[in-house]
Amino acid sequence: MRTLPWEYAVRNLGRSPVRLVLTVGSAALVVGLVLASAGFVRGMSRSLQSSGEPDNVMLLGAGSEESVERSEVQRGVETHLLATVGGIKTTMGQAHVSPEVHMQLGLQESADAPARPASLRGVTGAAFLVHPRVRIVRGRAPRDGAAEVMAGPLAAARMGLPADRLDVGRTIWFDERAWKVVGAFESGGTVMDSEIWVPLDDLLIAAKRTTLSCVVATLGEAEPADVDLFAKQRLDLELVAIGEKDYYDGLSAFFQPIQAVALVTAALMALSGLFGGLNTMYAAFAARVREYGALQTLGFTRRAIVLSTIQESLLAACVGALIASAVGVAVLDGLAVRFSLGAFGLIVDSPVVLVGLFAGLVLGVAGALGPTWRCLRLTIPTALKAV
């Protein structure tokens, strides 16, 4: 088969700058929609799946295994746990047992500003032992009784505020008083990134609460069954033991329908964008009926013309896909998105970029085949007389 030279397809792209811009732009838009949707699903999934330590066990109130925020645990459970279960991990004499309070409260930018939902966790110093991925990157940990807090990198996004609103030195309001942000921490992409940490007793007083949400313990020589036996023996405490990793895996399974909806929405958005891109490419190639007729009179077969058109379409679509991928990595990657548990960042990594590039390839091939086939169905005399 005699084929058209590669230079023919390349030069055709420059014949109409407007057509080239529209073709590349439509491909970039389709790939951008795919990247945003895939990054949303991947970001939510990774945030939940990366949360929780495999050696940690949570003691929750019985019946609250699916929501730590609804759980109520009596004060002093951590003492009973240490006295009953041997083999809890210790570091320099400090047991890895963290009593915690998890709450969703309304915080204010100032005394007269409207309340915004925020995820708060009341902690003691032991929280840094049982959550080793948490590290303070600026400032320091808050002190008890000083109305101080520290914030994760997505805490401001959780509240719908600019990222610098919770920088070290700023203040927020709740419990009718100002609290100073004295530290900033990171937790490696877990759900804790969207939280604000408050000293445990301070949060209990502010929330007018007397019970904990959970007690988190890191196992050393002890087994999960040992903690489970403790919970079952102490019926008066009404506890249930669950692995921290298992807890967040359960939350991930709970949010799978939302991820499925996001995937369907992504598919519909990509499909609508694909049809829009196909419409642009159809208009670009359908106007070249006489050109195709002339090429056939010169001895080029229909297969050769289709191949050249696909080359031209793929080149334009790949340029658009590369542009969208570069913008996606620069702009979308890490972009904060709020959801019920807090916030997470979109993830535009290698697999997501590959999905976007594949969408660009599909657009390039599909965008060329339809209009080219319609044009080539005409007889040569009819094609040469086309206006």
ROLUM-668309 format. One record per residue (C-alpha): residue in three letters; x, y, z. Coordinates in steps of 0.25 Angstrom, whole numbers, plus 2048, in hexadecimal, padded with zeros to 3 digits. Layout:
ALAXYZ ...
END
This chain:
MET800800800 ARG80580E7FC THR804816808 LEU80482680A PRO81182B80F TRP81182F81E GLU81483E81B TYR80783E814 ALA7FF83C821 VAL808846828 ARG80785181E ASN7F884F81E LEU7F785382C GLY7FD861829 ARG7F486381D SER7E9869827 PRO7EE86F834 VAL7DF870839 ARG7DC862836 LEU7E985D83D VAL7E6865849 LEU7D886084A THR7DD851848 VAL7E8852852 GLY7DF85A85C SER7D485085B ALA7DE84485E ALA7E484C86A LEU7D684E870 VAL7D284086F VAL7DF83B875 GLY7DE846880 LEU7D0841884 VAL7D6832884 LEU7E183688D ALA7D983E897 SER7CF833898 ALA7D9828899 GLY7E18318A3 PHE7D58328AC VAL7D38238AD ARG7E18208AF GLY7E382B8BA MET7D78278C2 SER7DB8188C1 ARG7E981B8C5 SER7E68248D1 LEU7DD8198D7 GLN7E680D8D4 SER7F38148D9 SER7EC8178E6 GLY7EE80F8F2 GLU7FA8078F7 PRO7FA7F88F6 ASP7FF7F6905 ASN7F580090B VAL7E87FB912 MET7DC804915 LEU7D3803920 LEU7C680991D GLY7B8809923 ALA7B07FD920 GLY7A77FF914 SER7B080A90F GLU7B9802906 GLU7B680A8FA SER7B78188FF VAL7C281C909 GLU7BA82990B ARG7AE823910 SER7B681A91A GLU7B681D929 VAL7C1817932 GLN7C381A941 ARG7CF821946 GLY7D981894C VAL7D880D942 GLU7E680E93E THR7EA80C94C HIS7E27FF94D LEU7E87FA940 LEU7F67FC944 ALA7F37F5951 THR7EC7E994B VAL7F37E793D GLY8027E593D GLY80B7E7931 ILE8067F592D LYS8127FC926 THR81A80692E THR82581092B MET82E814936 GLY823810940 GLN818817939 ALA80D80E935 HIS80780F927 VAL7F981292B SER7F181E927 PRO7E482292C GLU7DD82B921 VAL7D183391E HIS7CC834910 MET7C283F90D GLN7BC847902 LEU7BA856907 GLY7B7863901 LEU7C386C902 GLN7C387B8FF GLU7CD8848F8 SER7CA88F902 ALA7C089190D ASP7B5896904 ALA7B888D8F8 PRO7AF8828F4 ALA7B38748F9 ARG7BA86A8EF PRO7BA85B8F1 ALA7C88568F6 SER7CD8498FA LEU7D4849908 ARG7DB83F90F GLY7DE84091E VAL7EC83A921 THR7F783892C GLY805837929 ALA804828927 ALA7FD82B91A PHE80A82D914 LEU80E81F918 VAL802817912 HIS802820906 PRO810820901 ARG80E8268F4 VAL8098338FA ARG81583D8FB ILE81584B8FE VAL81B8538F2 ARG8198618F8 GLY817867906 ARG81585D912 ALA80A855918 PRO7FF85C920 ARG80085D92F ASP7F5859939 GLY7ED86593E ALA7F386F935 ALA7E887092A GLU7F186A91F VAL7EF861913 MET7F785C908 ALA7F28598FA GLY7F484F8EF PRO7F78548E0 LEU7E98528DC ALA7E28578E8 ALA7DF8648E2 ALA7D985E8D5 ARG7D08558DE MET7CA8638E3 GLY7CA8698D6 LEU7D48738D9 PRO7E18778D1 ALA7ED86E8D5 ASP7F58798DC ARG7E987C8E6 LEU7EE8728F0 ASP7FD8758EF VAL8058768FC GLY801882903 ARG7F38848FE THR7E7882907 ILE7D987B906 TRP7CD87C90F PHE7C5872916 ASP7BF870924 GLU7BD880923 ARG7CC882924 ALA7D888391B TRP7E2878919 LYS7F087A914 VAL7F6871909 VAL80486E90E GLY807862905 ALA80685B8F8 PHE80784C8F6 GLU8078428EA SER8028348EB GLY80682E8DD GLY7F98308D6 THR7F08298E1 VAL7E382F8E5 MET7EA8368F1 ASP7EF8408E7 SER7E28478E7 GLU7E18478F6 ILE7E3852901 TRP7EA84C90D VAL7E685191B PRO7EB84D929 LEU7E284392E ASP7DD84993B ASP7DB857934 LEU7D2851929 LEU7CA849934 ILE7C885693B ALA7C485E92E ALA7BB85392A LYS7B5851938 ARG7B8842936 THR7BC838941 THR7BF82C938 LEU7C982892E SER7C7824920 CYS7D1819920 VAL7DE813926 VAL7E981091B ALA7F4806920 THR800801918 LEU8037F291A GLY8117ED91E GLU8117DF922 ALA8027DF925 GLU7F87D991A PRO7EB7E0915 ALA7E47D491C ASP7E97D9929 VAL7E37E6928 ASP7D67E0923 LEU7D67D792F PHE7D77E3938 ALA7CC7EA931 LYS7C37DE932 GLN7C67DB941 ARG7C47E9945 LEU7B57EA942 ASP7B37F694C LEU7BC7FE942 GLU7B37FB936 LEU7BF7FA92C VAL7C27F491F ALA7D17F291A ILE7D47F490B GLY7E17F5903 GLU7E38038FF LYS7E67FF8F1 ASP7D97F68F0 TYR7D18038F5 TYR7D680B8E9 ASP7D58008E0 GLY7C67FF8E4 LEU7C580E8E1 SER7CB80C8D4 ALA7C18018D1 PHE7B680A8D6 PHE7BA8158CC GLN7BB80C8C0 PRO7AD80F8BB ILE7B281E8BB GLN7BE81A8B3 ALA7B68128A9 VAL7AD81E8A7 ALA7BA8278A5 LEU7BE81C89B VAL7B181D894 THR7B182C894 ALA7BF82C88E ALA7BB822883 LEU7AF82B880 MET7B7838880 ALA7C2831878 LEU7B882C86E SER7B183986C GLY7BF83F86A LEU7C2834860 PHE7B6837858 GLY7B9846858 GLY7C7843854 LEU7C2839849 ASN7B9844844 THR7C484E843 MET7CD84483B TYR7C1840833 ALA7BF84E82E ALA7CE84F82C PHE7CF843823 ALA7C184381C ALA7C584F815 ARG7D084880D VAL7C8840804 ARG7CE8457F7 GLU7DC8437FD TYR7D98357FF GLY7D38337F1 ALA7E083A7EB LEU7E98317F3 GLN7E18257EE THR7E382A7DF LEU7F282A7E2 GLY7F281B7E5 PHE7F181B7F5 THR7E88117FA ARG7DD813804 ARG7E580C80F ALA7F181580C ILE7E882180E VAL7E281C81B LEU7F0819820 SER7F582781D THR7E882D824 ILE7EA825830 GLN7F9829831 GLU7F4838830 SER7E983683A LEU7F282E844 LEU7FD839843 ALA7F3844847 ALA7EC83C852 CYS7FA838858 VAL7FE846858 GLY7F184A860 ALA7F383E869 LEU80184286D ILE7FD85086F ALA7F184B878 SER7FA84187F ALA80584C882 VAL7FA856887 GLY7F484A890 VAL801847896 ALA804856899 VAL7F685A89D LEU7ED84E8A1 ASP7F78468A8 GLY7F58488B7 LEU7E98518B5 ALA7E08508C2 VAL7D284A8C1 ARG7C984A8CD PHE7C083E8D1 SER7B98398DD LEU7C58348E5 GLY7CE8408E2 ALA7D58438D5 PHE7DF83C8CC GLY7E88408C1 LEU7E683C8B2 ILE7F18338AE VAL7F683489F ASP80182A89F SER806821894 PRO7FA818893 VAL7F0823892 VAL7F982A888 LEU7F981D880 VAL7EA81C880 GLY7EA82B87B LEU7F3828870 PHE7EB81B86C ALA7DF82486B GLY7E682D862 LEU7EB822859 VAL7DC81D858 LEU7D782B855 GLY7E282C84A VAL7DE81F843 ALA7CF820845 GLY7D082E840 ALA7D682B833 LEU7CF81E82F GLY7C082382F PRO7C182F826 THR7CC82981D TRP7C381D81B ARG7B7825817 CYS7C082D80E LEU7C6821807 ARG7B881B805 LEU7B68247FA THR7BA8217EB ILE7C68297E6 PRO7BE8317DC THR7B48357E7 ALA7BF8387F1 LEU7C68417E7 LYS7B98497E4 ALA7B784B7F3 VAL7B68597F8 
END
